[in-house]
Amino acid sequence: MFLYLAYWLIFNRLNVTFYGKNAILEKIEKMLPKLLTIDDVAKYLSVDDNTVYRWCRSGTLPAIKLGRDWRIEQQDLEGFLLSRKVGRGDGSLKNIFTRRLSAPEHILVMLTEAEPVFSLEIEFFKEALKKGKPIVKGCWWQKQEDVHRRYSEAGIPVRELEKQGKMFIADLWEQYRKGGAQGVLDIWREMAEKWNGQEFWGAGSHLLDEWKDNWAEFLYFKSELHKVLCDLPVVALCPCVATSAVPEGARELLNLVPHHSGTLVLATDRPSFLRSAV
């Protein structure tokens, strides 16, 4: 009798019935975020399930792992789509760099002159530092001493960041000469290990004039680099300069597009950011 009375009081207190949801349960459901499955997201975006799995595993799409399954909050999916929205609203480099860029990201920048590269990278890295991200500068045609000087003059405390282990400057041309493509790829992997999987931002610029006798080799390297960067927690900026001295450089720039997640075009005073197909 006592047990029956206790059950009666509990059910009466919560107003629970076996025939429908009570107000408390309905209120809880409204408070909880809407959780979507991999299949839900894939169907909504008209992409393959494996594509969504890859986004979740890499952290590109924020998700919750439950055993072998994944669940995505509706608001996280909305944020993910917003971060990939492109068009005339980009407006400025600052707007582009302050977008919700999340690793992995590998951005091709098309340029016809080398001089803007420094200012472009400086603005990019300043945004990284605001976000508290460690940074990697890979030098190909640029000299390490010039990077130190130009970055420092622009207000980036290079020496202090290096001492704190928050910035690393690498001579990637030297690494390439010694170990080929693998030598450079290993540098990027080592940086990911150095910061224990924390997201970091990096940049490395190429003068296509320097590859004019080895286009196939360069394209192979960029293809392999893209594969590696897509598996690392990095937002990478890749300014590539095609000058008029090498007419075929413009064609080679276009060949690089599929090996990047997005392309930044600075041909006018209004930069355009184009997202590559997933």
C-alpha positions as CSV (number, residue, x, y, z in Angstrom):
1,M,0.0,0.0,0.0
2,F,2.8,2.4,0.9
3,L,4.7,1.6,-2.4
4,Y,1.5,2.2,-4.4
5,L,0.9,5.6,-2.6
6,A,4.5,6.6,-3.3
7,Y,4.1,5.9,-7.0
8,W,0.8,7.8,-7.1
9,L,2.4,10.8,-5.5
10,I,5.4,10.8,-7.9
11,F,3.2,10.5,-11.0
12,N,0.7,13.0,-9.7
13,R,3.6,15.5,-8.9
14,L,5.0,15.2,-12.4
15,N,1.7,14.9,-14.1
16,V,2.9,12.0,-16.2
17,T,0.6,9.7,-18.1
18,F,1.3,6.6,-20.2
19,Y,-0.8,7.9,-23.1
20,G,1.1,11.0,-24.1
21,K,3.9,13.5,-23.4
22,N,3.4,15.7,-20.4
23,A,4.3,19.4,-20.3
24,I,7.6,18.8,-18.6
25,L,8.8,16.4,-21.3
26,E,7.7,18.7,-24.0
27,K,9.5,21.6,-22.3
28,I,12.7,19.5,-22.1
29,E,12.5,18.6,-25.8
30,K,12.1,22.3,-26.7
31,M,15.2,23.2,-24.6
32,L,17.4,20.4,-26.1
33,P,19.2,21.2,-29.4
34,K,17.9,19.6,-32.6
35,L,20.3,16.7,-33.3
36,L,20.8,15.5,-36.9
37,T,22.3,12.2,-38.1
38,I,24.9,11.9,-40.8
39,D,22.2,10.7,-43.2
40,D,20.0,13.8,-42.4
41,V,22.8,16.2,-43.2
42,A,23.9,14.2,-46.4
43,K,20.4,14.2,-47.8
44,Y,19.8,17.9,-46.9
45,L,23.1,19.0,-48.7
46,S,22.8,16.4,-51.5
47,V,26.3,15.0,-50.7
48,D,27.6,11.5,-50.0
49,D,27.5,10.2,-46.4
50,N,31.3,9.8,-46.5
51,T,31.7,13.5,-47.2
52,V,29.8,14.4,-44.0
53,Y,31.8,11.7,-42.0
54,R,35.0,13.4,-43.2
55,W,33.8,16.8,-42.2
56,C,32.9,15.5,-38.7
57,R,36.2,13.5,-38.2
58,S,38.3,16.5,-39.2
59,G,36.3,19.0,-37.1
60,T,35.3,21.0,-40.1
61,L,31.7,20.4,-39.1
62,P,31.3,20.5,-35.3
63,A,29.7,17.2,-34.2
64,I,29.1,14.9,-31.2
65,K,30.5,11.4,-31.3
66,L,28.4,8.7,-29.6
67,G,30.2,5.4,-29.9
68,R,30.4,4.8,-33.7
69,D,27.7,7.3,-34.5
70,W,27.8,11.1,-35.0
71,R,25.2,13.7,-34.2
72,I,25.2,17.3,-35.5
73,E,23.4,20.1,-33.8
74,Q,21.1,22.1,-36.1
75,Q,22.8,25.4,-35.1
76,D,26.2,24.0,-35.9
77,L,25.1,22.9,-39.3
78,E,23.7,26.4,-39.9
79,G,27.1,28.0,-38.8
80,F,29.0,25.5,-41.1
81,L,26.9,26.6,-44.1
82,L,27.2,30.3,-43.2
83,S,31.0,29.9,-43.1
84,R,31.0,28.5,-46.6
85,K,28.7,31.1,-48.1
86,V,30.5,33.2,-50.7
87,G,29.6,36.0,-53.1
88,R,29.7,39.7,-53.5
89,G,29.4,40.3,-49.7
90,D,33.1,39.4,-49.0
91,G,34.0,43.1,-49.4
92,S,37.6,43.1,-48.0
93,L,40.4,40.8,-46.9
94,K,39.5,41.5,-43.3
95,N,36.0,40.3,-43.8
96,I,37.3,37.2,-45.5
97,F,39.9,36.4,-42.9
98,T,37.4,37.0,-40.1
99,R,34.9,34.6,-41.5
100,R,34.4,31.4,-39.6
101,L,37.4,29.7,-41.2
102,S,38.1,26.3,-39.5
103,A,40.7,23.7,-40.1
104,P,41.3,22.0,-42.4
105,E,41.5,24.9,-44.9
106,H,43.9,25.3,-47.9
107,I,43.3,28.6,-49.7
108,L,44.9,29.4,-53.1
109,V,45.6,33.1,-53.7
110,M,46.0,34.2,-57.3
111,L,48.4,37.2,-57.8
112,T,50.2,38.8,-60.7
113,E,52.8,40.6,-58.5
114,A,55.0,39.5,-55.6
115,E,55.0,42.6,-53.5
116,P,51.4,42.3,-52.1
117,V,52.3,38.9,-50.6
118,F,53.9,40.3,-47.5
119,S,50.9,42.6,-46.6
120,L,48.5,39.8,-47.4
121,E,50.3,37.3,-45.1
122,I,50.6,39.9,-42.4
123,E,46.9,40.6,-42.3
124,F,46.2,36.9,-42.3
125,F,48.6,36.2,-39.4
126,K,47.3,39.2,-37.4
127,E,43.8,37.6,-37.5
128,A,45.3,34.3,-36.4
129,L,47.0,35.9,-33.4
130,K,43.7,37.6,-32.5
131,K,42.2,34.1,-32.4
132,G,45.1,32.8,-30.3
133,K,46.3,30.5,-33.0
134,P,50.0,29.5,-33.4
135,I,51.4,30.4,-36.8
136,V,53.8,28.8,-39.4
137,K,55.5,30.8,-42.1
138,G,57.0,28.7,-44.9
139,C,59.6,30.5,-47.1
140,W,60.1,29.6,-50.7
141,W,61.2,32.7,-52.6
142,Q,61.0,34.9,-49.5
143,K,64.1,35.2,-47.3
144,Q,63.7,34.4,-43.6
145,E,65.4,37.7,-42.6
146,D,63.0,39.6,-44.8
147,V,60.0,37.9,-43.1
148,H,61.4,38.8,-39.7
149,R,61.9,42.5,-40.7
150,R,58.7,43.0,-42.6
151,Y,56.5,41.2,-40.1
152,S,58.1,43.1,-37.2
153,E,57.7,46.4,-38.8
154,A,54.0,45.7,-39.3
155,G,53.6,45.0,-35.6
156,I,53.9,41.2,-35.4
157,P,56.3,40.4,-32.4
158,V,58.2,37.7,-34.3
159,R,61.1,37.2,-31.9
160,E,58.8,37.0,-28.9
161,L,56.4,34.6,-30.6
162,E,59.3,32.4,-31.6
163,K,60.6,32.3,-28.0
164,Q,57.1,31.4,-26.8
165,G,56.9,28.6,-29.3
166,K,53.9,30.3,-31.0
167,M,55.5,31.0,-34.3
168,F,57.8,28.9,-36.6
169,I,59.6,30.1,-39.7
170,A,60.8,27.4,-42.1
171,D,63.0,27.5,-45.2
172,L,60.8,25.2,-47.3
173,W,63.0,25.6,-50.5
174,E,65.9,24.1,-48.5
175,Q,63.7,21.3,-47.2
176,Y,62.5,20.6,-50.8
177,R,66.0,20.5,-52.1
178,K,67.1,18.1,-49.4
179,G,64.1,15.8,-49.2
180,G,61.8,16.6,-52.1
181,A,58.1,16.9,-51.5
182,Q,58.2,14.5,-48.6
183,G,60.7,16.8,-46.7
184,V,58.2,19.7,-46.9
185,L,55.2,17.6,-46.0
186,D,57.0,16.3,-42.9
187,I,57.4,20.0,-41.8
188,W,53.6,20.5,-41.8
189,R,53.1,17.2,-40.0
190,E,55.7,18.1,-37.4
191,M,53.9,21.4,-36.7
192,A,50.7,19.6,-36.0
193,E,52.5,17.3,-33.6
194,K,54.3,20.2,-32.0
195,W,51.0,21.9,-31.0
196,N,49.3,18.6,-30.0
197,G,46.6,18.8,-32.6
198,Q,45.7,22.4,-31.8
199,E,44.5,24.4,-34.8
200,F,47.3,26.5,-36.3
201,W,47.5,28.9,-39.3
202,G,50.2,28.8,-41.9
203,A,51.3,30.4,-45.2
204,G,53.7,29.7,-48.0
205,S,54.0,31.6,-51.2
206,H,55.3,30.5,-54.6
207,L,56.6,32.4,-57.6
208,L,55.5,30.3,-60.6
209,D,58.5,31.6,-62.5
210,E,60.7,29.4,-60.4
211,W,58.8,26.3,-61.5
212,K,58.5,27.1,-65.2
213,D,60.7,24.1,-66.2
214,N,59.0,21.7,-63.8
215,W,55.2,22.3,-64.0
216,A,54.4,18.6,-63.6
217,E,56.6,18.3,-60.6
218,F,55.1,21.4,-59.0
219,L,51.5,20.2,-59.7
220,Y,52.4,16.8,-58.1
221,F,53.8,18.5,-55.1
222,K,50.7,20.8,-54.7
223,S,48.4,17.8,-55.0
224,E,50.3,15.8,-52.3
225,L,50.4,18.9,-50.1
226,H,46.7,19.4,-50.3
227,K,46.1,15.8,-49.3
228,V,48.3,16.2,-46.2
229,L,46.8,19.6,-45.2
230,C,43.3,18.3,-45.4
231,D,44.2,15.8,-42.7
232,L,45.8,18.4,-40.4
233,P,44.2,21.1,-38.1
234,V,45.6,23.9,-40.2
235,V,44.2,27.0,-42.0
236,A,46.7,27.4,-44.8
237,L,47.1,30.4,-47.1
238,C,49.0,29.8,-50.4
239,P,49.7,32.9,-52.4
240,C,50.9,32.0,-55.9
241,V,52.3,34.7,-58.2
242,A,52.1,34.4,-62.0
243,T,54.0,37.3,-63.6
244,S,53.8,38.3,-67.2
245,A,57.4,37.0,-67.6
246,V,56.0,33.5,-67.8
247,P,52.9,33.5,-70.1
248,E,51.9,29.9,-69.2
249,G,51.8,30.8,-65.5
250,A,48.2,31.9,-65.7
251,R,47.2,28.5,-67.0
252,E,49.1,26.8,-64.3
253,L,47.3,28.9,-61.7
254,L,44.0,27.5,-62.9
255,N,45.4,24.0,-62.7
256,L,46.1,24.6,-59.0
257,V,42.4,25.4,-58.1
258,P,41.3,21.7,-57.7
259,H,44.1,21.2,-55.2
260,H,42.8,23.8,-52.7
261,S,39.6,24.1,-50.7
262,G,39.0,27.7,-51.8
263,T,40.5,30.4,-54.1
264,L,41.0,34.1,-53.2
265,V,41.2,36.3,-56.2
266,L,42.7,39.8,-55.8
267,A,42.4,41.0,-59.3
268,T,40.3,44.1,-58.3
269,D,39.9,46.3,-55.3
270,R,37.1,44.0,-54.2
271,P,38.5,40.5,-53.3
272,S,36.5,37.5,-54.2
273,F,36.6,34.2,-52.3
274,L,35.4,31.2,-54.2
275,R,34.8,27.9,-52.5
276,S,35.9,24.8,-54.3
277,A,33.4,22.0,-54.7
278,V,33.5,19.5,-51.8
